[in-house]
Amino acid sequence: MSVYSDKAFGREHGLAVSEIQDSPHVSVEREEGDLSFQPSSVDLHLGGQFLEMHDQDEPIYVDQRSSYPRYDFATPDDGYYEIDPNQFVLATTQEVVSLDETVVGFLWGRSSVGRLGLFVHNAGLVDSGYDGNLTLEIVNPTSNTIAVREGMRIVQMTVHELTEPSAEAYDEQIDSKYNEQSGVTPSRLHEDFN
């Protein structure tokens, strides 16, 4: 699998502010602000929606939606969102990512963010055929509160060409749980068992 470079994303061709224009296989759109490129990836920015998971005494049974924890919706205060020690939150990207059946994306936590002790994105695969915002899983395993800022570069995505187009892209699968998600989306794992 070859990896898209900044040139493949169209960087050298003077991109419009909000969309990768030159690739028929990849679209990354951001309503406000420029896209950010690295030599072999595109940085994605932290959106303004967070879901805070409630602690509970009862176990979470993966096949029983009724046992899933509750979440509280939260938004940044003055642009900042504080993640407490040992807290787990869901967040979203500002960008909408669309991939066709010839490519796959991988999310990677930015090393500058990781060096503060923040773990981002434990589920980092973006299937071919996916379209929508990306939900990020963020954990603060440190003893420090870490205040993230809406709009900051939070993860980077590499895009890889498949050896041949996928037989059934994510948006064509009956059980695709997250395609066309808008904003932050909690787990729908229970749907695997229906």
N, C-alpha and C positions, 0 to 999 in steps of 0.2 A: 504494500500500500504506500503510495506516495503521499506526502504531506503538503498541503497548500502553503505557499510562501506569501509574504506580504505583497509580492508582485501578482501572484495568482488572485489574491483578493481584490486586486485592482488599484492598489495604493499609488502606483506610478502614474495612473491615468487621471488624477485629480477627482477623487470621489466627491459625490454630493454629500452634504452634511449627514443625511439620514439613511443612506442605503448603499450597500455594495452593488454597484451597477454592472461590473464587468464579468461577473461569474453567473452563468445560467444555472449553476448547480447549488449555489449558496446565496442566501439573502440574510443580512443582519440589519435590522432597522432600529433606529433610536430616535425618539421624537425630538429630544433636545440635546444639543451638544454633538461634538464630533465623535466618530469611532476612533478607537485607539488600537494601533497595530504594533506587534512585535515582529521580528524577522520571520517567524513561522507560526504565528497565532494572532487572534484578535482578542483584545481584552473586553470583558463584559462588565457593566457597571451595576452597582447595587441599587435596586429599586426602593420605593418608599413604603412597602408593605411587609409586615412581619407577623408571624403566628407564634405565640408563646405557648408551649405545651404545659399543661397542668400536671403536677405530680399526682399520683393516685396510689392507693394501697393495694388495689386488686391487680392481678396480672393482666397484661394485654394478650388476648388470644387472637392470633393473626387472622383467623378465619371468621371472627365474630366482630362485626362493626360496632356492636353495642358495647364492647369492652374497650374500644379505642379511647384514648385520653381526649379531654376537651382542650380546645385551643382558644386563646384570646387574641383578637386582632389588635395590632399595635402599629402606630405610625411614629416616625422620628419626631423628637422634640427639638425645635430649632435646627433641623437637619441632621441631628445626631440620634443614634439609637444605642443604648447601653446594653451590653450583653454581660450578665453577671457571671461570677465564677461558677463553673460546672453547669451552666445553663445551655440548653439546646433550643434553637429557634429555627423556624423556616423563614426564608426570605425569597425574593424574586429578583430577576434581572430587569433592567430598564429595557433591554433589547428584546425584540421578537426575532427568533431564529427560525429560518426555514431551510430545510435540506431536501434535495431530491433523492431519488433512489440510487444514485451513483456515488454518494459520499456518506460518511459517518463523522460525527463530531465527538471530541473528548474534552471534558472540562478538567482543568487543573487549578488548584489553589495557587494564588500568587505567592512567591516566596517571601516577599516583603510583608504580606499579611500573616503568613505562617510563622515568621520570625518573631511576631508579637505573641504567638501562642494560640492563634485562632485557626481552627480547622474548618475548612469550607468544602462542601460538595461531596460527601462520601458516595453519592451515586452520580458518576461523572460521564455516563454514556448518553449521547444524543443520537438516537437511531435515524437511519435514512428514512426520509418521508415525514420527519417530525416538523411541526409548525406551531410556534407559540412562545410565550415567555418561558424561562427556565426557573424551576424552583430549586433553591439552594438549601442544603442542610448545613447549619453552622453550629459548631460546638466550641465553647470556651472551657478547656480543661484546666486553665490556670487559676491561681488564687486572686487574680486581678480582674476588676471590671474593665472591659474593653469597649470604648465608644466608637462605633463605626459611623461613617458619614454617608448619607444618601448621595448617590452619584459617583462614589469612589470606584476605582477599578478594583473589583473583588475577585474575579477568576479570569482565566484565559482559556480560550477554546481553540484547539487544533482541529483542522478538517482534513480527513484522509479519504483518498479515492479508493473505492472498492475495486477488487479485481474484475468484477462484473456487476451490473446492477442487481440489487436485491430482488428476489422473486416476488416478495410481498412487502412493500414499504410499510412503515409504522402507521401511516394514515389510512392504509387499506386493511389493516387487521381489525377484526371484530372486537378483540379484547384490548385495543389500545386505550389505556385509561387516562392519558394525560395530553393527547393531541389537542391543539388549539386552546390550551389553558391560557387564561389571562390572569396575571397576578400570581400570588402564592397559593399553592394547592397542597392540602395535607394528603397523607397516604390513602390509597384506595386498594391496598393489598387484599382486603377481604373479597374483592371482586374476582380474584384468582380462584376462589373456592366455590363460586356460584355455578 
